[in-house]
Amino acid sequence: MISGKYVDVSVYQKSKKGNHFCGDSYFFIEEDQLFLGVLADGLGSGENAKESSQAVIDIVKQYKHQTVKEIIDLCNKQLVGMRGAVMGILKIDFIDQTYTFSSIGNIGIIILEQGCKKKRNIPSSGYLGSRYRGVKVMTEKLSDGTNFIVFSDGVKDKELSAYYFTDYNVERITDLYAQNIDNTRQDDTTLMAIRYKGEKG
């Protein structure tokens, strides 16, 4: 677990059965005014998928202060001619007290406020590098104690209803997830548990 001033993050990741490389890549950073978390999944699996998802992360690191829409557009341009990827991006603005999220393809997010499920994002269709038709960007007011669960398609729907996703400790969320799932993954699997602790941390 990484504990920042305002945000805690814990990540579970496992490659598809039989693969050395995980096609999922992730990145997160907390600065004075913002938190940014990104999860990318390269199409297919193995080394080529990893190359595409890592290209997304490299762009995000370089342009992290751009808007969510601008970052996604830059990633799309970078992936033209590559295998392609899907991605989800979460930006928390500590000054405005808002969060912004968008995703393309099968990267999902569940937002829980004070342990109660608020909503599940519906990703835009398509993928970066080819069939990109624009994305929906969601911005909402931020509440202390909000959990953001960001996940790739290796996470199954039935797993997302588990009680432990409401826990205030993100490390317990990923630990219990790891203990309660079938470890023979049919897809690369990444689950990011992110908790906004509040203005006072």
SULKA-V413881 format. One record per backbone hydrogen bond with DSSP energy under -0.5 kcal/mol. CO is the residue of the C=O (numbers start at 1). NH is the residue of the N-H. If there is no record, write none. Layout:
CO_NH + CO_NH
//
This chain:
1_3 + 2_4 + 2_9 + 6_197 + 6_198 + 7_4 + 8_195 + 9_2 + 10_193 + 12_191 + 14_189 + 16_19 + 21_23 + 21_46 + 23_42 + 25_40 + 27_38 + 29_36 + 33_94 + 33_95 + 34_31 + 35_92 + 36_29 + 37_90 + 38_27 + 39_88 + 40_25 + 41_86 + 46_50 + 47_51 + 48_52 + 49_53 + 50_54 + 51_55 + 52_56 + 53_57 + 54_58 + 55_59 + 56_60 + 57_61 + 58_62 + 59_63 + 61_64 + 63_66 + 67_71 + 68_72 + 69_73 + 70_74 + 71_75 + 72_76 + 73_77 + 74_78 + 75_79 + 76_80 + 77_80 + 79_82 + 84_43 + 85_128 + 86_41 + 87_104 + 88_39 + 89_102 + 90_37 + 91_93 + 91_100 + 92_35 + 92_94 + 93_97 + 93_98 + 97_142 + 98_93 + 99_140 + 100_91 + 101_138 + 102_89 + 103_124 + 104_87 + 106_108 + 108_151 + 109_121 + 110_112 + 110_149 + 111_118 + 111_119 + 112_114 + 112_147 + 113_116 + 116_113 + 119_111 + 121_123 + 124_105 + 125_133 + 127_130 + 128_85 + 129_81 + 130_132 + 131_133 + 138_101 + 140_99 + 143_146 + 145_114 + 146_196 + 147_112 + 147_149 + 148_150 + 148_194 + 149_110 + 150_192 + 151_108 + 152_155 + 154_156 + 156_159 + 156_160 + 157_160 + 158_161 + 159_162 + 162_165 + 163_166 + 164_167 + 168_170 + 169_173 + 170_174 + 171_175 + 172_176 + 173_177 + 174_178 + 175_179 + 176_180 + 177_181 + 181_183 + 183_185 + 185_17 + 188_154 + 189_14 + 190_152 + 191_12 + 191_193 + 192_150 + 192_194 + 193_10 + 194_148 + 195_8 + 195_197 + 196_145 + 196_146 + 198_201
//
